[in-house]
Amino acid sequence: MKAQIASRRVLRVATASLLFISAWAGRAQVPAASLEISRPINPANGPRVTLQDRSNHLWVVQSSTNLATWSETATWKVFNGNFHGTFGNPAVPGIFFRAIYDPSRADVPNTVDSALHLPVFSLNYAAPVLPPNFLVPPIVNQDNMPTSNITTDAGATLGRVLFYDKRLSANQAIACASCHQQGHGFSDARRFSPGFNGGATTRNSMGLTQARYYPRGHFFWDERAATLEDQVLQPIQNAVEMGMTLPALVTRLGAEPFYTNLFSQAFGSPEITSDRVSRALAQFVRSIISTRSKYDRGIPIGFSNFTAEELLGRQIFFGQVGNATCAACHGTDNFVPNNIFNNGLENPYVDKGVGALTGLARDEGIFKVPSLRNIELTAPYMHDGRFATLEEVVEFYNSGVVNHPNLSPPLRVPTPPGAPPGPPRRLNLTAEQKAALVAFLKTLTDPGIATDPKFSDPFNYGN
């Protein structure tokens, strides 16, 4: 319902069937906000009320059964865009709610204890328990963590808070986590992600699992960021994605008392700088490591935990059955490459990939190859999200690779030395084999990544 004007005070009023907004005619600038109401999940509870306020103010929530007499129900401080709670008796019909912005009560500081749900003792980011194969070559050599930014528990905790904080966008509408969602393997289920002002990105948000183990150490689909520390600051400054400047970000974060505390714990002093923001975010992202998939459990026992279908899929993937060359680009138990490739999606490429940066024909259609870990969670697939399912991806590599001058050699039919490049390889998989390959890819899913509290949103949103 559209806003209605009252003469004395700002109201945000909601009932189970009604939502209306009115404006304060007093001196204070009224924050843009709204109340929403929904039925409780548990029918024994009263209505669930949510207050949306991007600017994170303090509000007085009142309730009434007659719209004439109001009683104060709660005082809510919004910490990261919204706050919610369950109120009232479900047996009482027609209960109304309103939220009043009172600037005289708005000076409540945002402390670590009030704004965040962090444990008393630090979570373990610095020393994750890794399986033996991660501690020896080739995987140990894939680690791109620089000696200048070793992950610490306090640094990654700060990075986790920053990762979920909508203050990093110009209008406080989105966070890093808006496009890299934990439940989707830190990717986005949408082909293109909406930015802070509604504009869409031009590429699909890549999953962040195993970012620490990308041996080339460059980031984005076109690898334009030389390091992860460089990468994490670019979306913040992007005109479509988050729309901030680094000086404005430093000023905004410096106004929050809980950041003074977190930066002190992470870096030894309360000073907030863009370099420290970068280092903390990179530490958190590098901590997102997958080692608990069915595949991982199978390594020490010779994959005796696999079904017959999954075993067949593994044989196809590694070229033991048929002529697939999956492992050439997705190698080792981390399923990461040692190079960047053109995988024959089209000719010519609409998005030139690395070629758009260099202007060189030999770089057209060349993109970074992500790890396949948690690939089941990170649909849609490819740099432009063109494939909605793993089945579509498998069929593309089975029968749809397009000839292109820059096509990766493993995707071609091999030819003798000195002969012209062969045509795109066709796998000629049966329906059973294609299903087996998908089943194997799903063994790379680590469900703990999608649910682990140490990777989750730490902000206090009420109950």
C-alpha positions in Angstrom: 0.0 0.0 0.0 1.3 3.5 -0.8 2.5 5.9 1.9 -0.1 7.7 4.0 0.7 11.1 5.7 0.1 11.7 9.4 0.5 15.0 11.0 2.6 14.2 14.1 4.8 11.1 13.9 6.5 8.6 11.6 4.6 5.3 11.5 5.4 2.0 9.9 2.3 0.0 10.6 1.7 -3.7 9.7 -1.0 -6.2 10.4 -1.5 -9.7 9.0 -3.4 -8.2 6.0 -2.3 -4.5 6.0 0.9 -2.6 5.5 1.0 1.2 5.3 3.6 3.9 5.7 3.2 7.4 6.8 5.8 10.2 7.4 6.9 12.4 10.3 6.2 16.1 9.9 8.7 17.0 12.7 12.2 18.2 12.5 14.1 14.9 12.1 15.0 13.5 8.7 13.0 10.2 8.5 15.0 7.2 7.5 13.7 5.2 4.6 12.3 2.0 6.1 9.4 -0.4 6.1 7.7 -3.0 8.2 6.7 -6.4 6.9 4.6 -9.0 8.6 4.3 -12.7 7.9 2.7 -15.8 9.4 4.9 -17.6 12.0 6.4 -20.9 11.0 5.2 -22.2 14.3 1.4 -21.7 14.6 1.9 -21.4 18.4 3.7 -18.1 17.9 2.3 -14.7 17.1 3.0 -12.8 13.8 6.6 -12.3 12.7 7.5 -8.7 12.1 10.5 -7.6 10.0 11.9 -4.1 9.8 13.9 -3.1 6.7 16.3 -0.2 7.1 19.4 0.0 5.0 20.8 2.8 7.1 20.7 0.8 10.3 18.8 3.1 12.8 17.2 2.5 16.1 13.4 2.1 16.1 10.7 1.9 18.8 8.3 -0.9 17.9 4.8 -0.5 19.2 1.6 -2.6 19.0 -2.1 -2.0 19.2 -5.4 -3.9 18.8 -7.4 -0.8 17.9 -5.0 1.7 16.3 -5.8 4.2 19.0 -3.9 2.9 22.1 -0.3 1.9 21.5 2.1 0.2 23.8 5.9 -0.1 23.4 6.7 -3.7 22.4 10.5 -3.5 21.7 13.4 -1.3 20.9 15.2 -2.5 17.8 18.6 -1.5 16.6 19.1 -2.5 13.0 22.7 -3.7 12.4 22.8 -4.9 8.7 19.7 -3.9 6.8 16.9 -5.7 8.7 15.8 -6.9 12.1 12.9 -9.2 13.0 11.0 -10.7 15.8 7.9 -12.7 16.7 5.3 -11.0 18.9 1.9 -11.3 20.3 -0.6 -14.1 20.9 -1.8 -16.0 17.8 -5.3 -16.2 19.5 -5.6 -12.4 19.4 -6.8 -11.2 16.0 -6.2 -7.8 14.5 -2.9 -6.9 16.2 -1.2 -3.9 14.6 2.5 -2.8 14.7 4.3 0.4 14.0 7.9 1.5 14.2 8.8 5.0 15.3 12.1 6.6 14.6 13.0 8.7 17.7 16.4 10.5 17.1 16.7 11.2 20.8 17.1 7.5 21.3 19.3 6.8 18.3 22.7 7.0 19.8 23.1 3.4 20.8 26.5 2.2 19.7 27.0 -0.9 17.6 29.3 -3.1 19.7 30.7 -6.5 18.8 28.3 -8.1 21.4 25.2 -6.3 20.2 25.8 -6.3 16.4 27.3 -9.7 15.9 26.9 -13.3 16.9 30.5 -14.3 17.4 31.7 -17.1 19.7 33.6 -16.3 22.9 36.6 -18.2 21.6 37.8 -17.7 18.0 36.8 -20.2 15.4 39.6 -22.1 13.6 40.5 -20.5 10.3 44.3 -20.4 10.6 45.0 -24.1 11.1 42.3 -26.2 9.3 42.6 -29.9 9.6 43.7 -31.0 6.1 43.9 -34.5 4.7 47.3 -36.0 3.9 47.1 -35.4 0.2 46.8 -31.6 0.8 50.1 -31.6 2.7 52.3 -32.9 -0.2 52.7 -32.1 -3.9 51.0 -31.4 -6.1 48.3 -29.8 -3.9 50.7 -28.2 -1.4 52.3 -26.4 -4.3 48.9 -25.0 -5.4 48.6 -22.8 -2.3 48.5 -19.1 -3.3 48.5 -17.7 0.3 51.3 -15.0 0.4 53.7 -14.7 3.3 52.6 -11.1 3.6 49.0 -12.2 4.4 49.0 -15.4 6.4 45.4 -16.3 7.5 44.8 -15.8 11.2 41.7 -16.5 13.2 41.1 -12.8 14.0 41.9 -11.7 10.5 39.5 -14.2 8.9 36.8 -13.4 11.5 37.1 -9.7 10.5 36.9 -10.8 6.8 33.8 -12.8 7.5 32.1 -9.8 9.0 33.1 -7.6 6.1 32.0 -10.3 3.6 28.4 -10.1 4.9 28.3 -6.4 5.7 26.1 -4.4 3.3 27.9 -1.2 4.4 30.4 -2.2 1.6 28.0 -1.0 -1.0 27.1 2.6 -1.8 23.4 2.4 -0.7 24.0 -0.4 1.8 21.8 -2.7 -0.3 24.1 -5.6 -1.0 27.2 -7.4 0.5 29.8 -9.6 -1.0 27.6 -12.5 0.2 24.7 -11.2 -1.9 26.4 -12.6 -5.0 28.5 -15.3 -3.3 26.0 -17.2 -1.3 27.0 -19.9 1.2 24.2 -22.3 0.3 25.3 -22.2 -3.4 28.9 -22.9 -2.8 29.6 -19.2 -2.5 28.3 -18.6 -6.0 25.0 -17.2 -7.3 22.1 -19.2 -8.5 21.2 -16.4 -10.9 23.0 -16.1 -14.3 23.9 -12.5 -13.6 23.9 -10.9 -10.2 22.0 -7.6 -9.5 24.2 -4.8 -8.3 23.6 -2.2 -5.6 21.4 -0.1 -7.9 19.6 -2.9 -9.8 22.0 -3.2 -12.7 23.2 -6.7 -13.7 26.7 -8.0 -13.8 27.9 -9.3 -17.2 29.3 -12.6 -15.9 28.1 -15.3 -13.5 29.5 -15.1 -10.0 32.2 -17.8 -9.6 32.1 -20.1 -6.6 34.8 -19.3 -4.0 35.5 -22.8 -2.7 39.2 -23.6 -3.0 40.3 -20.1 -4.0 43.4 -20.7 -1.8 44.4 -23.6 -4.1 44.2 -21.9 -7.5 47.9 -22.2 -8.4 48.0 -19.4 -10.9 46.9 -17.0 -8.1 44.9 -14.7 -10.5 41.2 -14.0 -10.1 38.1 -13.1 -12.0 37.0 -15.1 -15.1 39.6 -13.1 -17.1 42.2 -13.2 -14.4 42.6 -9.4 -14.4 43.3 -9.4 -10.6 46.9 -10.4 -9.9 46.1 -11.6 -6.4 43.1 -12.4 -4.2 44.0 -9.3 -2.2 43.5 -7.2 -5.3 40.4 -9.0 -6.4 38.3 -8.5 -3.2 38.5 -4.7 -3.5 37.4 -4.5 -7.2 33.7 -5.4 -6.8 33.4 -2.8 -4.0 34.6 -0.1 -6.4 32.7 -1.4 -9.5 30.1 1.0 -10.7 27.5 -1.8 -11.2 28.3 -4.1 -8.4 28.7 -2.1 -5.2 29.5 1.5 -6.3 31.7 2.6 -3.4 35.0 4.4 -3.2 37.7 3.1 -0.9 38.0 6.4 1.1 34.2 6.4 1.6 34.3 2.8 2.7 37.1 3.5 5.2 35.1 6.4 6.6 31.9 4.4 6.9 33.5 1.5 8.6 35.4 3.8 11.0 32.0 5.0 12.3 31.1 1.6 13.6 32.6 0.8 17.1 32.6 -2.9 16.5 35.0 -2.5 13.6 37.4 -0.7 15.9 37.5 -3.7 18.1 37.8 -6.3 15.2 40.5 -4.4 13.4 42.5 -4.2 16.6 42.2 -7.9 17.2 43.2 -8.7 13.6 46.0 -6.2 13.1 47.1 -4.9 16.5 45.6 -1.4 16.2 42.2 0.1 15.5 43.3 1.8 12.3 41.0 1.0 9.3 42.6 1.1 5.9 41.6 -0.3 2.5 44.7 -2.5 2.6 43.5 -4.1 5.9 40.1 -4.5 4.4 41.6 -6.3 1.5 43.8 -8.5 3.6 41.0 -9.5 5.9 38.6 -10.4 3.1 41.2 -12.4 1.3 41.9 -14.3 4.5 38.3 -15.3 4.9 37.9 -16.3 1.3 41.0 -18.5 1.5 39.6 -20.2 4.5 36.7 -21.7 2.5 38.3 -25.0 1.9 36.5 -28.2 0.9 37.9 -31.5 2.3 34.8 -33.4 3.5 33.1 -34.6 0.3 32.3 -38.2 -0.6 35.3 -38.1 -2.9 37.6 -37.1 0.0 36.3 -39.9 2.2 36.9 -42.3 -0.7 40.6 -41.5 -1.3 42.1 -43.5 1.6 39.8 -46.5 1.0 40.2 -46.8 -2.7 36.7 -45.3 -3.3 35.0 -48.4 -1.9 32.3 -46.0 -0.7 31.3 -45.2 -4.3 28.3 -46.7 -6.1 28.9 -48.6 -9.3 27.6 -45.5 -11.2 30.0 -43.1 -9.4 32.9 -45.5 -10.1 32.1 -45.5 -13.8 31.8 -41.7 -13.8 35.2 -41.5 -12.1 36.7 -43.7 -14.8 35.2 -41.6 -17.5 36.5 -38.4 -15.9 40.0 -39.6 -15.7 40.0 -41.1 -19.2 40.1 -44.8 -18.1 36.8 -45.4 -20.0 36.2 -43.7 -23.3 38.1 -40.7 -24.6 37.1 -37.9 -22.2 39.9 -35.5 -21.1 38.2 -33.8 -18.2 41.3 -34.2 -15.9 43.5 -32.3 -18.4 41.8 -29.0 -17.3 40.5 -30.1 -13.9 43.5 -31.8 -12.4 44.6 -33.2 -9.0 42.3 -33.9 -6.1 41.5 -30.2 -6.1 40.2 -30.4 -9.6 41.9 -27.1 -10.6 44.0 -26.3 -13.7 47.5 -25.0 -14.2 46.5 -22.8 -17.1 43.6 -20.9 -18.7 41.7 -22.2 -21.7 39.2 -21.7 -24.5 36.6 -24.4 -24.1 34.8 -23.9 -27.4 31.5 -22.4 -26.2 31.1 -20.4 -29.5 32.8 -18.8 -32.4 33.1 -15.9 -32.3 32.9 -15.2 -28.6 30.5 -12.5 -27.5 32.5 -12.1 -24.3 36.1 -12.2 -25.4 37.4 -13.2 -21.9 41.2 -12.4 -21.7 41.0 -11.2 -25.2 38.9 -8.2 -24.1 41.8 -7.1 -21.9 44.7 -7.7 -24.3 43.0 -7.1 -27.6 44.8 -10.1 -29.0 43.0 -12.6 -31.3 44.9 -15.4 -29.7 43.3 -14.6 -26.3 39.7 -14.6 -27.5 37.5 -16.9 -25.5 40.1 -17.7 -22.9 38.8 -17.9 -19.4 39.8 -19.1 -16.0 38.9 -22.6 -15.1 37.3 -22.9 -11.6 37.7 -25.9 -9.3 35.0 -28.5 -9.7 34.6 -28.9 -5.9 31.0 -28.2 -4.9 30.1 -28.0 -8.6 26.7 -29.5 -7.7 25.9 -26.3 -5.7 27.2 -23.7 -8.1 24.7 -23.8 -11.0 24.4 -22.2 -13.5 27.6 -22.9 -15.3 30.2 -21.2 -17.5 31.3 -17.6 -17.4 27.8 -16.5 -18.6 25.7 -19.1 -16.8 24.4 -20.5 -20.0 24.0 -24.0 -18.7 21.4 -24.6 -16.0 22.4 -28.1 -15.0 25.3 -30.5 -14.9 23.5 -32.6 -17.4 23.7 -29.8 -19.9 27.4 -29.3 -19.2 28.2 -32.9 -19.8 26.2 -32.9 -23.0 28.1 -29.9 -24.2 31.4 -31.5 -23.7 30.0 -34.8 -25.2 28.7 -33.3 -28.4 28.6 -29.5 -28.5 32.2 -28.1 -28.4 32.5 -25.5 -31.1 35.6 -25.3 -33.3 37.7 -22.2 -32.6 41.3 -21.2 -33.4 42.1 -21.0 -29.7 40.3 -24.2 -28.7 42.2 -26.0 -25.9 44.2 -29.0 -27.4 42.6 -31.6 -25.0 39.2 -30.7 -26.5 40.5 -31.6 -30.0 41.0 -34.9 -31.8 44.7 -35.5 -31.6 46.7 -35.2 -34.8 50.4 -36.1 -35.7 53.1 -33.6 -35.0 53.1 -30.9 -37.7 49.6 -31.7 -38.9 46.8 -29.1 -38.7 44.8 -29.1 -35.4 42.1 -31.7 -35.3 38.4 -31.0 -35.1 36.6 -30.8 -31.7 36.6 -34.0 -29.8 33.3 -35.9 -29.6 33.0 -38.2 -26.6 30.0 -40.3 -27.9 29.0 -41.1 -24.4 25.9 -43.3 -23.8 23.0 -42.1 -21.7 24.3 -44.4 -18.9 27.8 -42.9 -19.1 26.6 -39.3 -19.1 24.5 -40.1 -16.0 27.5 -41.7 -14.4 29.7 -38.7 -15.1 27.2 -36.4 -13.4 27.0 -38.8 -10.5 30.7 -38.6 -10.1 30.8 -34.8 -10.2 28.2 -34.8 -7.3 30.7 -36.8 -5.2 32.7 -33.6 -5.1 30.0 -31.9 -3.0 31.0 -30.9 0.5 27.7 -30.2 2.3 29.6 -28.8 5.2 30.7 -25.8 3.2 27.0 -24.8 2.7 26.1 -25.0 6.4 29.3 -24.5 8.4 28.6 -21.7 11.0 32.1 -20.3 10.7 31.4 -19.3 7.1 27.8 -18.0 7.8 26.4 -14.5 8.3 27.5 -13.3 11.7 25.2 -10.3 12.1 22.4 -10.0 14.6 19.0 -9.9 12.9 16.8 -10.5 15.9 15.0 -13.8 16.2 
